């Protein structure tokens, strides 16, 4: 599947993911997981923020990122803050 077909993945995020060799939803993002994908994005684009991490997790879970549970958001935020 194309990345842009996933929830939360717009044109800008799609471009950033492809720049770090994450180009196909099944082959990359699902296997790497949201944290590893975000880490790769953050290395290449220091300006990306925790919302990108939420969006990746939501894309993997096939839900809008704003509907992630609070425990999931807290875990992802803690990860992001450690980078």
C-alpha distances in whole Angstrom, upper triangle without the diagonal:
4,6,8,7,8,12,14,12,14,15,17,15,12,15,17,14,13,17,17,15,12,9,6,6,7,9,11,11,11,13,15,16,17,20,19,16,19,22,20,20,23,25,23,24,27,27,24,25,24,22,19,20,20,17,15,16,16,12,12,14,13,16,18,19,23,22,22,25,28,28,25,25,29,27,24,27,30,27,27,30,31,29
4,5,5,7,11,13,10,11,11,14,12,9,12,14,11,11,14,15,13,10,7,6,6,9,10,11,11,12,15,16,16,16,20,19,16,18,21,19,18,21,23,21,21,24,24,21,23,23,21,18,18,19,15,14,16,15,12,13,15,14,16,17,18,22,22,22,26,28,29,25,25,28,27,24,26,29,26,25,29,30,28
4,5,6,9,9,6,8,9,11,9,6,10,11,9,9,13,13,12,9,7,6,5,9,10,10,9,11,13,14,14,13,16,16,13,14,17,16,14,18,20,18,18,21,21,17,19,19,17,14,15,15,12,10,13,13,9,10,13,12,14,15,15,19,20,19,23,25,26,22,22,25,24,21,23,25,23,22,25,26,24
4,5,8,8,5,6,7,10,9,6,10,12,10,11,14,15,15,12,10,9,9,12,14,13,12,14,17,17,17,16,19,19,15,16,20,18,16,19,21,20,19,22,21,18,19,19,17,14,16,16,12,12,14,13,10,12,15,12,14,14,15,18,19,19,23,25,26,23,22,26,25,22,24,27,25,23,27,28,26
4,7,9,7,9,10,13,12,10,13,15,13,14,17,18,17,14,12,10,9,12,14,14,13,14,17,18,17,16,20,20,17,18,22,21,19,22,24,23,22,25,24,21,22,21,18,16,17,17,13,13,14,13,9,11,13,10,12,13,15,18,18,19,22,25,26,23,23,26,26,23,25,28,26,25,29,30,28
4,6,6,9,11,13,11,10,14,15,13,14,17,17,17,13,12,10,8,10,13,13,11,11,15,15,14,13,17,18,15,16,19,19,17,20,23,22,21,23,22,19,19,18,16,13,14,13,10,9,11,9,5,8,10,7,9,10,11,15,15,15,19,22,22,19,19,23,22,19,21,24,23,22,25,27,25
4,6,8,12,13,11,11,15,16,14,16,19,19,19,16,15,14,11,14,17,15,13,13,17,17,15,13,17,18,15,16,20,20,18,20,23,22,21,23,21,18,18,16,13,12,13,11,8,9,10,7,5,8,9,6,6,6,8,11,12,12,16,19,20,17,17,20,20,18,20,23,22,21,24,26,25
4,6,10,11,9,10,13,13,13,15,18,18,18,15,15,15,12,15,18,16,13,14,18,17,15,12,15,17,14,14,17,18,15,17,21,20,18,20,18,14,14,13,10,9,10,9,5,7,9,7,6,10,11,9,8,6,7,10,11,12,16,18,19,16,15,19,19,16,17,21,20,18,21,23,22
4,7,8,6,6,10,10,9,12,14,15,15,12,12,12,10,14,16,14,11,13,17,16,15,12,15,16,13,13,16,16,13,16,19,17,16,18,17,14,14,14,12,9,11,11,7,8,11,9,7,10,12,11,11,10,10,13,15,15,19,21,22,19,18,21,21,17,19,22,20,19,22,24,22
4,6,5,6,9,10,11,12,14,16,16,14,13,14,13,17,18,17,15,17,20,19,18,16,18,19,16,15,19,18,15,17,20,18,16,18,17,14,15,16,13,11,14,13,10,11,14,13,11,14,16,14,14,12,13,15,17,18,22,23,25,22,20,24,24,20,21,24,23,21,24,26,24
4,6,5,6,9,10,11,12,15,15,14,12,14,14,18,19,17,16,19,21,21,20,18,20,20,17,16,19,18,15,17,19,17,15,18,16,14,16,18,15,13,16,16,13,14,17,16,14,17,19,17,18,16,16,19,21,22,25,27,28,25,23,26,26,23,24,27,25,22,25,27,25
4,5,5,6,9,10,11,13,15,13,13,15,16,19,20,17,16,19,21,20,19,17,19,19,15,14,17,15,12,14,16,14,12,15,13,11,13,15,13,11,14,15,12,13,17,16,15,17,20,19,19,17,16,18,21,21,25,26,27,24,22,25,25,21,21,24,23,20,23,24,22
4,5,5,6,9,10,11,12,11,11,13,13,16,17,14,12,16,18,16,15,13,15,15,11,11,14,12,9,12,14,12,11,13,12,10,12,13,11,8,11,12,9,9,13,13,11,14,17,16,16,15,14,17,19,19,22,23,24,21,19,22,21,18,19,21,19,17,20,22,19
4,6,5,6,9,10,11,9,8,10,10,14,14,13,11,15,17,16,16,14,16,16,12,12,15,13,11,14,16,14,13,16,15,13,15,16,14,11,13,15,11,11,14,14,12,14,17,16,17,16,16,19,21,20,24,26,26,23,22,24,24,20,21,24,22,20,23,24,22
4,6,5,6,9,10,9,9,12,13,17,16,14,14,17,19,18,18,16,18,17,13,14,16,13,11,14,15,12,11,15,14,13,16,18,16,13,15,17,14,14,17,18,15,17,20,20,21,19,19,22,24,24,27,28,29,25,24,27,26,22,23,26,23,21,24,25,22
4,5,5,7,9,9,10,13,14,17,16,14,13,16,18,16,16,14,15,14,11,10,12,10,7,10,11,8,8,11,11,10,13,15,14,11,13,15,13,12,16,17,15,17,20,20,20,19,18,21,23,22,26,26,27,23,22,24,23,19,20,22,20,17,20,21,18
4,5,5,7,5,7,9,10,13,13,10,9,13,14,12,13,12,13,12,8,9,11,8,7,10,12,10,10,13,14,11,14,15,14,11,12,14,12,10,14,15,13,14,17,17,19,18,17,20,22,21,24,25,25,22,21,23,22,18,20,22,19,17,20,21,18
4,5,5,5,5,9,11,14,12,10,11,14,15,14,15,15,16,14,11,12,14,11,10,13,14,11,12,16,16,15,17,19,18,14,16,18,15,13,17,18,15,16,20,19,21,21,20,24,25,24,28,29,29,25,25,27,25,22,23,25,22,21,24,24,21
4,6,7,8,12,14,17,15,13,13,17,17,16,17,16,17,15,12,13,13,10,9,12,11,8,10,14,15,14,17,19,19,15,16,19,17,15,19,20,18,19,23,23,24,23,22,25,27,26,29,30,30,27,25,27,26,22,23,25,22,20,23,23,20
4,6,8,12,13,15,13,11,11,15,15,12,14,14,14,11,9,10,10,7,7,10,9,7,10,13,15,13,16,18,18,14,15,18,17,14,17,19,17,17,21,22,23,23,22,25,27,25,28,29,28,25,24,25,24,20,22,23,20,18,21,21,17
4,6,9,11,13,10,8,10,13,13,12,14,14,15,12,10,12,13,9,10,13,13,11,13,17,18,16,19,20,20,16,17,20,18,15,18,20,17,17,21,21,23,24,23,26,27,26,29,30,29,26,25,27,25,22,24,25,22,21,24,23,20
4,6,8,10,8,5,7,10,10,9,11,11,13,11,8,11,12,9,9,13,13,12,14,17,18,16,18,18,18,14,14,17,15,12,14,16,13,13,17,17,20,20,19,23,24,22,25,27,26,23,23,25,23,20,22,23,20,19,23,22,20
4,7,9,8,7,8,11,12,12,14,14,16,14,11,14,15,13,12,16,17,15,16,20,20,18,20,21,20,16,17,18,16,13,16,17,14,14,18,17,20,20,20,24,25,24,27,29,28,25,25,27,25,22,24,26,23,22,26,26,23
4,6,5,6,7,9,10,11,13,14,17,15,12,15,17,15,15,19,19,18,19,22,23,20,22,22,21,17,17,18,16,13,15,16,12,12,16,15,18,19,19,23,24,23,26,28,28,24,24,27,25,22,25,27,24,23,27,27,25
4,6,6,5,6,9,10,10,11,15,14,11,14,16,15,15,18,20,19,20,22,23,19,21,20,19,15,15,16,13,10,12,13,9,8,12,11,15,16,16,20,20,19,22,25,24,21,21,24,22,20,23,25,22,22,25,26,24
4,6,6,5,7,10,11,13,16,14,13,16,18,17,17,21,22,21,23,25,26,22,23,22,21,18,17,18,16,13,14,14,11,9,12,13,16,18,19,22,22,21,23,26,25,21,23,25,23,21,24,26,23,23,27,27,25
4,7,7,6,9,11,13,15,14,12,16,17,15,16,20,20,20,22,24,25,22,24,23,22,19,18,20,18,14,15,17,14,12,15,16,19,21,21,25,25,23,26,28,27,23,24,27,24,22,25,26,23,23,27,27,25
4,6,5,6,8,10,12,10,8,12,13,12,13,16,17,16,18,21,22,19,20,20,19,16,15,17,15,12,13,15,12,11,14,15,18,20,19,23,23,21,24,25,25,21,22,24,21,19,22,23,20,20,23,23,21
4,5,5,6,7,10,8,6,9,12,11,11,15,16,16,17,19,20,17,17,16,16,13,12,13,12,8,9,11,9,7,11,12,15,16,15,19,19,17,20,22,21,17,18,20,18,15,18,20,17,17,21,21,19
4,6,5,8,11,10,9,12,14,14,15,18,19,20,20,22,23,20,20,18,18,15,13,14,13,9,9,11,9,6,9,11,14,16,16,19,19,17,19,21,20,16,18,20,18,16,19,21,18,19,22,22,21
4,6,9,11,9,9,13,14,14,15,18,19,20,21,23,24,21,21,20,20,17,15,17,16,12,12,15,13,10,13,15,18,20,19,22,22,19,21,23,22,18,20,22,19,17,21,21,18,19,23,22,21
4,7,8,6,6,10,10,10,12,14,15,16,18,19,21,18,18,17,18,15,13,15,15,11,11,14,13,10,13,16,18,19,18,22,22,19,21,22,21,17,18,20,17,15,18,18,15,16,19,18,17
4,6,6,6,9,10,11,12,14,16,17,18,19,20,17,17,15,15,13,10,12,12,8,8,11,10,8,10,13,15,16,15,18,18,15,17,18,17,13,15,16,14,12,15,16,13,14,17,17,16
4,6,5,6,8,10,10,12,14,15,16,16,17,13,13,11,12,9,6,8,9,5,5,9,9,7,10,12,13,14,12,15,16,13,15,16,15,11,12,14,11,9,12,13,11,11,15,15,14
4,5,5,6,9,10,10,12,14,15,15,16,13,12,10,12,10,7,9,11,8,8,12,12,11,13,16,17,17,14,17,18,15,16,16,15,12,12,13,10,8,10,11,8,8,12,11,11
4,5,5,6,9,10,11,13,14,15,16,14,14,13,15,12,10,13,13,10,11,14,14,12,15,18,19,20,17,20,21,18,20,20,19,15,16,17,14,11,14,14,10,11,14,13,11
4,5,5,6,9,10,11,12,13,15,12,13,12,13,10,8,11,11,8,10,13,12,11,14,16,17,18,16,19,20,17,20,21,20,16,16,18,15,12,15,16,12,12,15,15,13
4,5,5,6,9,10,10,11,12,9,9,9,10,7,6,9,10,8,9,12,12,12,15,17,17,17,14,17,19,16,19,19,18,15,14,15,13,10,12,13,10,8,12,12,10
4,5,5,6,9,10,10,12,10,11,11,13,10,9,13,13,11,13,16,16,15,18,20,21,21,18,21,22,19,21,21,20,17,16,17,14,11,13,13,10,8,11,11,8
4,5,5,7,9,10,12,11,13,13,15,12,11,15,15,12,14,17,16,16,19,21,22,22,19,22,24,22,24,24,23,20,19,20,18,15,16,17,13,12,15,14,11
4,5,5,6,8,9,7,10,11,12,9,9,13,12,11,14,16,15,16,19,20,21,20,17,20,22,20,23,23,23,20,18,20,18,15,15,17,14,12,15,15,12
4,5,5,5,7,6,8,10,12,9,10,13,14,13,15,18,17,18,21,22,22,21,18,21,23,21,23,23,22,19,18,18,17,14,14,15,12,9,12,12,8
4,6,6,9,9,12,14,16,13,13,17,17,16,18,21,20,21,24,25,26,25,22,24,27,24,26,26,25,22,21,21,20,17,17,17,14,12,14,13,10
4,6,9,9,12,15,16,13,14,18,17,16,19,21,20,21,24,25,26,25,22,25,27,25,28,28,27,24,23,24,22,19,19,20,17,15,17,17,13
4,5,6,9,12,14,11,13,16,16,15,18,20,19,21,24,24,24,23,20,23,25,24,26,26,26,23,21,22,21,18,17,19,17,14,15,16,13
4,6,8,11,13,12,13,16,16,16,19,21,21,22,25,26,25,24,21,23,25,24,26,25,25,22,20,21,20,17,16,17,15,12,13,14,10
4,6,10,11,10,12,15,15,16,18,20,20,22,24,25,24,22,19,20,24,22,25,24,24,22,19,20,20,17,15,17,16,12,13,15,12
4,7,8,6,9,11,11,12,15,16,16,18,20,21,20,18,15,17,20,19,21,21,21,19,16,17,17,14,13,15,14,10,12,14,12
4,5,6,7,9,10,11,13,15,16,18,19,20,19,17,13,15,18,16,18,17,18,16,13,14,15,11,10,12,12,8,10,12,11
4,5,5,6,9,10,11,12,14,15,17,18,17,15,11,12,15,13,15,14,15,12,9,11,11,8,6,10,9,6,8,11,11
4,5,5,6,9,10,10,12,14,15,16,14,12,8,9,12,11,14,14,15,13,10,12,13,10,9,13,12,10,12,15,14
4,5,5,6,9,10,10,12,14,15,14,12,9,12,14,13,16,16,17,14,12,14,14,10,11,14,12,10,13,15,14
4,5,5,6,9,10,11,12,14,13,12,9,12,13,11,14,14,14,11,9,11,11,7,8,11,9,8,11,13,12
4,5,5,6,9,10,10,12,10,9,5,8,10,8,10,11,12,9,7,10,10,7,8,12,11,10,13,15,15
4,5,5,6,9,10,10,9,7,5,8,10,9,13,14,15,12,11,14,14,11,12,15,14,13,16,18,17
4,5,5,6,9,10,10,10,8,12,13,11,14,16,16,12,12,15,14,10,13,15,13,13,16,18,16
4,5,5,6,8,8,9,7,11,11,8,11,13,13,9,9,12,11,9,12,14,13,13,16,17,17
4,5,5,6,5,6,5,8,8,7,10,13,14,10,10,14,14,11,14,17,16,15,19,20,20
4,5,5,6,7,8,11,11,11,14,16,17,14,14,17,16,14,16,19,18,17,21,22,21
4,5,8,10,10,14,13,11,14,17,16,13,14,17,16,13,17,19,17,17,21,22,21
4,6,9,9,12,10,9,11,15,15,11,13,16,15,14,17,19,18,18,22,23,23
4,7,9,12,10,10,13,17,17,14,15,19,18,16,19,22,21,21,24,26,25
4,6,8,7,8,11,14,15,13,13,17,17,15,18,21,20,20,23,25,25
4,5,6,7,11,14,16,13,13,16,17,15,17,20,20,19,22,24,24
4,5,5,9,11,13,10,9,13,14,12,13,16,16,15,18,21,20
4,6,8,10,13,11,9,13,15,13,14,17,18,17,19,22,22
4,6,9,12,10,10,13,15,14,15,18,19,19,21,23,24
4,7,8,6,6,10,11,10,12,15,15,16,18,20,21
4,6,5,6,9,10,11,12,14,16,16,18,20,22
4,5,5,6,9,10,10,12,14,15,16,18,20
4,5,5,6,9,10,11,12,14,15,17,19
4,5,5,6,9,10,11,12,14,16,17
4,5,5,6,8,10,10,12,14,16
4,5,5,6,9,10,10,12,15
4,5,5,6,9,10,11,13
4,5,5,6,9,10,11
4,5,5,6,9,10
4,5,5,6,9
4,5,5,7
4,5,5
4,6
4
